[in-house]
Amino acid sequence: MSSDMEKKKYTIATLASHSALQILKGAKDEGFATCAISLSGRASFYKRFPFIDSIISIENYTEFYDREKELKTKDFILIPHGSITAYLGPDYGNRISIAHFGNKEVLSWEIDREKQMEWLKKAGLRVPKVYKNSSGIDKPVIVKMFGAKGGSGYFIAGDKKQFDKKISKFADQKFIIQEYIVGTPVYLQYFYSTIKKSVELMGIDRRYESNVDGLARIPHNMDDEFSVEPSYTVIGNFPIVVRESLLPEIYAMGERLVSASQKLMPPKGLYGPFCIETIVTPDQLFYTIEISCRIVAGTNLFINGSPYSDLTYGIPMSTGRRIAREIKEASKEGRLSKILD
């Protein structure tokens, strides 16, 4: 990337969904111009926020690709999030050429749950048992479809018979079968800075999932009166502060994941925001169930910063703002090529 490109005034842009408000507010806090790429039916909603300088309306998600040449002429930097990876298709990383924050290659590892497991094991993280097929199921399992769909497409099966019955609803979709770990879901939000060469803990959250969290409130003596199948669609998040004695392991997990990514996806590996999704058992063991290789919606809890980002920065520092600060610092140092793909 030339020095002339380093001197340009870039606009931070993202798809108007998921964590767009946080991303764009954080960009504005760091002095960037901002743009939301919005479905036309939602554009009026995003116009109410003063930190969004411009809105590009599209009729559907596939139109994004038709407008990309226009975006490139405006010196945009695109910030990926869950809606981008879910709605622009699994090959979006190969289809776009606009400046993109983060390594597009890692997103293919997020979508492919088998590749995820390879990565987690390479990082030395504790993972649930994975079953190659239903014939080996010998305990309760959770089945997950591939892709980022906010928890939809998950189901639990107690044995092979239940699995075979439930999987028929998902036609030819790819899936992974994992041992069901009983414990507390804990989602660890990180940021890896290629400028500082450091892993930062940005926040910790847990999800509200429908309808499984509602079913948990039904008295056990009434279970037989309800025949509702549990589902895991995420409808919101709430913050968690963990025991301080767990923090050294949490930081080490993030560092090992980044180190492994640099070997599996050289030379850049994983950088920017990511999330390790875990289950913590009563004996305080972390089982990693999956990873997200970009900003996650749980970070929306911390637009004014979390207890953990406050320990590092002492000012309101959302993950969205942290992304913008990394871009600004890289630009000042002439290192944008290190963080744009």
C-alpha positions, -999 to 999 in steps of 0.1 A, spaced: 0 0 0 16 33 -11 22 63 11 -4 82 -10 -30 57 0 -19 60 36 -27 97 35 -62 93 22 -92 102 44 -111 69 46 -147 64 53 -157 35 77 -186 16 62 -205 -15 71 -238 -33 64 -266 -17 85 -273 -46 108 -259 -67 137 -234 -43 153 -234 -14 127 -244 12 152 -215 4 175 -191 2 146 -201 35 131 -203 54 164 -169 41 173 -155 53 140 -170 87 145 -155 89 180 -121 83 164 -127 110 138 -137 90 107 -165 97 82 -191 69 83 -215 52 60 -242 26 65 -251 3 37 -288 -4 44 -317 -23 30 -341 4 18 -368 -6 43 -344 2 72 -327 33 59 -351 57 77 -342 40 110 -305 46 105 -310 82 95 -319 91 131 -283 87 143 -261 117 140 -228 98 138 -239 82 105 -228 106 78 -243 89 48 -265 59 39 -264 39 7 -297 20 2 -299 -14 -15 -330 -33 -23 -315 -67 -13 -283 -81 0 -271 -93 -34 -272 -57 -47 -242 -50 -25 -220 -67 -51 -235 -45 -79 -226 -14 -59 -191 -24 -50 -174 -3 -77 -191 27 -64 -179 20 -29 -143 16 -41 -143 50 -56 -152 65 -23 -122 52 -3 -143 31 20 -130 6 45 -156 -22 51 -159 -36 86 -173 -72 86 -198 -85 111 -222 -115 115 -248 -102 90 -222 -98 63 -209 -133 67 -245 -147 69 -263 -128 41 -236 -120 15 -228 -157 11 -200 -180 21 -179 -169 -8 -181 -131 -1 -145 -129 9 -135 -140 -27 -161 -117 -44 -152 -83 -29 -122 -62 -36 -131 -31 -15 -106 -24 13 -117 -48 41 -106 -47 78 -94 -82 88 -82 -113 71 -109 -126 48 -95 -161 49 -104 -166 86 -140 -161 78 -140 -194 58 -127 -211 89 -156 -196 109 -182 -209 84 -168 -244 82 -173 -260 116 -149 -289 109 -121 -264 101 -130 -246 133 -124 -278 153 -90 -283 136 -81 -248 146 -92 -251 182 -73 -283 187 -42 -268 171 -45 -240 197 -47 -265 225 -82 -255 236 -104 -279 253 -133 -289 230 -163 -312 232 -162 -346 215 -172 -344 179 -191 -373 162 -184 -382 126 -219 -396 122 -250 -405 142 -241 -442 147 -215 -432 173 -239 -411 195 -237 -425 230 -247 -394 250 -267 -362 245 -254 -341 216 -260 -307 201 -262 -304 163 -252 -272 146 -257 -262 110 -228 -244 92 -227 -206 90 -235 -176 111 -272 -176 118 -275 -164 153 -281 -198 169 -309 -209 146 -305 -244 132 -293 -259 164 -310 -288 181 -303 -313 209 -306 -351 205 -304 -376 233 -296 -406 211 -293 -418 174 -331 -422 171 -338 -386 181 -310 -373 159 -323 -392 128 -358 -378 133 -347 -342 138 -321 -339 111 -346 -347 84 -359 -311 87 -326 -297 75 -325 -312 41 -290 -312 26 -274 -286 50 -240 -293 64 -237 -298 101 -215 -308 130 -225 -331 159 -209 -322 193 -211 -337 227 -235 -316 248 -215 -300 277 -235 -291 308 -224 -258 322 -226 -220 319 -223 -205 284 -197 -177 285 -187 -157 255 -153 -141 255 -148 -110 234 -112 -102 223 -92 -79 201 -58 -88 186 -38 -58 176 -12 -64 149 2 -29 157 7 -37 194 12 -74 190 -12 -80 219 -45 -97 228 -70 -75 246 -101 -87 265 -129 -64 254 -159 -79 273 -177 -110 284 -214 -119 278 -240 -145 277 -270 -148 254 -307 -149 258 -319 -176 234 -355 -183 224 -371 -205 233 -347 -226 254 -344 -199 281 -382 -197 283 -385 -235 286 -359 -234 315 -385 -215 336 -412 -242 333 -415 -263 366 -402 -298 362 -435 -313 373 -452 -297 342 -427 -309 316 -451 -335 302 -477 -308 294 -453 -291 270 -441 -306 238 -422 -276 225 -388 -284 209 -360 -262 223 -345 -237 199 -314 -215 203 -321 -183 183 -303 -154 199 -326 -125 208 -303 -105 231 -273 -106 254 -264 -97 289 -230 -89 305 -209 -112 328 -180 -105 351 -161 -137 358 -141 -146 388 -107 -128 386 -89 -162 391 -103 -172 356 -88 -143 338 -52 -157 333 -67 -187 314 -90 -165 294 -61 -144 281 -40 -174 274 -68 -190 254 -70 -159 232 -33 -158 227 -31 -195 218 -59 -191 192 -41 -162 175 -8 -180 175 -24 -211 159 -41 -190 133 -8 -175 122 4 -211 114 -28 -222 97 -35 -190 78 0 -174 73 12 -148 73 -15 -127 89 -37 -151 107 -65 -138 129 -65 -102 139 -90 -75 150 -121 -86 170 -130 -122 176 -150 -142 201 -144 -176 218 -177 -192 227 -173 -215 257 -191 -236 283 -177 -234 318 -182 -265 339 -186 -266 377 -149 -275 381 -141 -242 362 -130 -259 329 -135 -240 297 -149 -260 268 -147 -241 235 -177 -248 214 -170 -224 185 -154 -192 175 -165 -160 156 -137 -144 136 -151 -108 136 -171 -85 159 -200 -103 177 -234 -89 187 -226 -93 224 -202 -64 221 -232 -41 217 -236 -43 255 -204 -23 258 -208 7 236 -195 27 266 -169 1 274 -168 -30 296 -151 -35 330 -123 -52 310 -118 -25 284 -118 1 311 -89 -17 328 -69 -13 296 -80 21 284 -97 41 312 -120 57 286 -152 44 269 -138 18 244 -163 -3 225 -150 -30 201 -163 -8 173 -142 21 185 -112 -2 190 -114 -12 153 -114 24 143 -84 32 165 -64 3 151 -71 17 116 -61 52 126 -29 41 143 -19 18 114 -25 47 90 -3 71 110 25 45 110 22 36 73 10 1 81 -25 -1 67 -15 -30 44 -10 -50 76 -46 -48 86 -66 -43 53 -73 -73 31 
